[in-house]
Amino acid sequence: MSAIKIHKKNAMFAALLSLTVLVLSPPLLAKEKVIVWSYYESPPFVVDMMEKKGLSFDFVEMLNLSKDNDQYEFVLKLVPRKRLNTYLSNDDRGIVLWVNPLFFDDKNKTRYKWTRRILEDEQSFISRASDPFIFKDAKSLTEPNFILGGIRGHIYTGIQNKIDEGLIKRHDVSRENQFIGMLLTKRVNTFLIPYTTMKYYEQSMGLTGKIFYSPKPLNSYTRSILVNHKSDVFKFLSKTVDNLANNKSWKVLLDRYNLEVASNKKTDF
């Protein structure tokens, strides 16, 4: 047999062996998919749904690109809160971004695993800088001709009883960005909005110096990650969150959305 024929046979055998190894071996580079749920569709978490822009998309991308992540592919799914509740009641595996144990009746953190806080947030009272409103208590919202802006269907714990009694005049809208025009045209005196959302609008709409944040919010709270998954996923996320203060990529994202690193300040919940 000529040397050329022997070489061809060896090459064919090597190629066949390689193909067999690829077919029979597990996919070494395949990562386990981890579903990431969020029910927030407003800024900063979602800025443009079609373009997949917003902090939720960016945070998931950051997790996937982490040098410490060689196991998981995180996949974002935006779902209504009721559907998310169904997933969790069925014990579907996944994680939930930007939430607090009280939102899921898990004050003692026994139903789910929870990371440390990622963000600190509050229900902020926003007013015009030229006519600042300082919230003290529910009574401070009951002045004659004073109008509070709120989201349609939202219950505001701490002042809702005064609203229901008609002592606080409330004008509702369906989307938070509608408040800003109403405030600047003096159709409301103040409105309630998550601090993280307002900070995004302040930057994107050039509102610095035009609006005033009441020093006292309606309430303050932390945002964490709810983990309903195996312990290894929780360990990875916990380590990632614990190191966020030193994570340059996270700081870039916070700057993009006009937010701040969590300072571990005292919050209501």
Number of C-alpha atoms within 10 A of each C-alpha: 5 6 8 9 10 11 11 11 12 12 12 12 12 12 12 12 12 11 12 11 11 12 10 8 9 9 9 7 8 11 13 11 12 17 17 21 23 21 19 17 16 15 22 23 24 21 18 13 13 7 9 12 15 20 18 25 18 17 18 17 15 15 17 17 12 12 8 11 14 13 16 15 19 20 15 20 15 16 14 13 13 9 11 17 13 11 14 16 9 9 11 13 14 22 24 22 21 20 21 21 21 12 9 14 11 14 12 9 14 10 14 16 18 22 18 16 19 21 19 22 20 21 20 25 25 28 25 20 15 10 13 16 20 18 19 13 13 16 12 12 24 17 11 9 11 15 19 23 25 22 19 13 9 10 12 15 9 12 16 15 14 15 18 11 9 11 17 23 20 20 16 17 15 12 11 21 15 13 24 24 11 17 19 15 11 14 16 23 22 32 24 21 21 18 20 22 22 25 19 21 20 18 13 13 10 10 16 13 10 13 20 20 19 17 12 15 21 21 16 17 19 22 19 20 25 25 22 19 17 11 11 10 16 19 12 16 20 17 13 17 19 15 11 15 15 11 12 10 13 18 15 12 17 16 12 15 22 18 21 15 15 15 11 12 8 10 12 9 14
